[in-house]
Amino acid sequence: MNLILLRPDELAAIGAGSYRAVLADRRLAHLREVLRASVGDSVGVGVEGGELGRATIVALDEQTATLELRLGEPPPPALDVTLVLALPRPPTLRKVLQQATALGVKRFVLFRAERVEKSYFSSHGLHAHALAEDLRLGLEQARDTIVPTVEIHPEHFGRFVRERLPALSEGGTPLVAHPGATTPCPRAPIGPATLIVGPEGGFIPAEVAMLMQVAQAIDLGPRILRVETAVVALLARLAP
Amino acid sequence: MNLILLRPDELAAIGAGSYRAVLADRRLAHLREVLRASVGDSVGVGVEGGELGRATIVALDEQTATLELRLGEPPPPALDVTLVLALPRPPTLRKVLQQATALGVKRFVLFRAERVEKSYFSSHGLHAHALAEDLRLGLEQARDTIVPTVEIHPEHFGRFVRERLPALSEGGTPLVAHPGATTPCPRAPIGPATLIVGPEGGFIPAEVAMLMQVAQAIDLGPRILRVETAVVALLARLAP
């Protein structure tokens, strides 16, 4: 946690551009146990959807921490890549959401493919509070405040590609990560992009054929990577 | 596991270029439980330090699997980056070893820094069998056979930089990942490189000052990343 992330409703104005916030949850535990902070210490803060700033701890005990803060710094630029991901198993989803959020992704779209287990769509990891937790961990890591969106599309793959993907691809160059593609992943920002990443076992041939009609296939060379490794590697190449 | 990795001493020659191998460990469990393989199925194999090939399962029961195989394909090219890493906490070390091995790193050097907890050097994760397991998982993932080396340097940081780093840097352009460096990480292979990555909390200023004298500082932009994310992102940029 490189940033204490506050909700706008936690801020009470106490003067021109100054606010007070009182924490009693895991952010308190983080201040006490990880940062070993004391009254008078300064910590980095940010407001969800808003600016970054610095806070001074004005009171701290086992129940609460009281911060006085000033904002004014913009969050880092977003990475203009929509990540369209075959829903991975829950631990992989957590890693991808946290890491891709840290890298600046602001829109996640989760879809079904032949090699996605149906049970993944009823996993606790897809509950709103679990998703919010993973996104928040990514934001706190990268000192960002802009919470990404996560869309879940459990319909059949064919329907997803026909009915949803065209609108998603209007948002940016559609790329599909496919080991064995002859075009390497770009090594520089290409403007807005929609990056499609398949399941751990890969797309089946019929799925590849459908995707090739709507997206440019790219790869990272001859090495087969885990989904969480491939996503970070692809985003690192496309990042400014 | 995209490859059944065999040790050379497991191969028994049965004809010109053909070998037999009998498995009874987790590779057997993988064949039975993950691949749900049957007699007659073909699986990808490789020999540690050697070639890739295909095997046919000629016998399979609860105790053993017998494979007959032919080799002949070279493993994928190595990534010519020596990863010089401040020893991270054990779960992070595992992720880095597995992912960087999958990306093709062949030499890891683990060192001490001010923000490395001393206890990490006595972790079970540094035992030879634990390291070998992580490297093997990375090789099996990426269908590679060349086992990386891992060197552990528990001496003080200053001594490491003075006495060890010069020889390591002779092997390739020395780069140190340092958030806030004004030079971005290269976006293409730069030939052999020695990539130095600090601990989760960063190098302390005195350490940065020493490293700046012997290596080029590079960064990945304003976002602070976890060690495992940063390593994958850096390697993805430097990879061919």
Interface residues (C-beta under 8 A of the other chain):
Chain A: N2 P76 P77 Q99 A102 L103 G104 Q141 A142 R143 D144 R187 A188 L220 G221 P222 R223 I224 L225 R226 T229 V232 A233 L234 L235 A236 R237 A239 P240
Chain B: N2 P76 P77 Q99 A102 L103 G104 Q141 A142 R143 D144 R187 A188 L220 G221 P222 R223 I224 L225 R226 T229 V232 A233 L234 L235 A236 R237 A239 P240
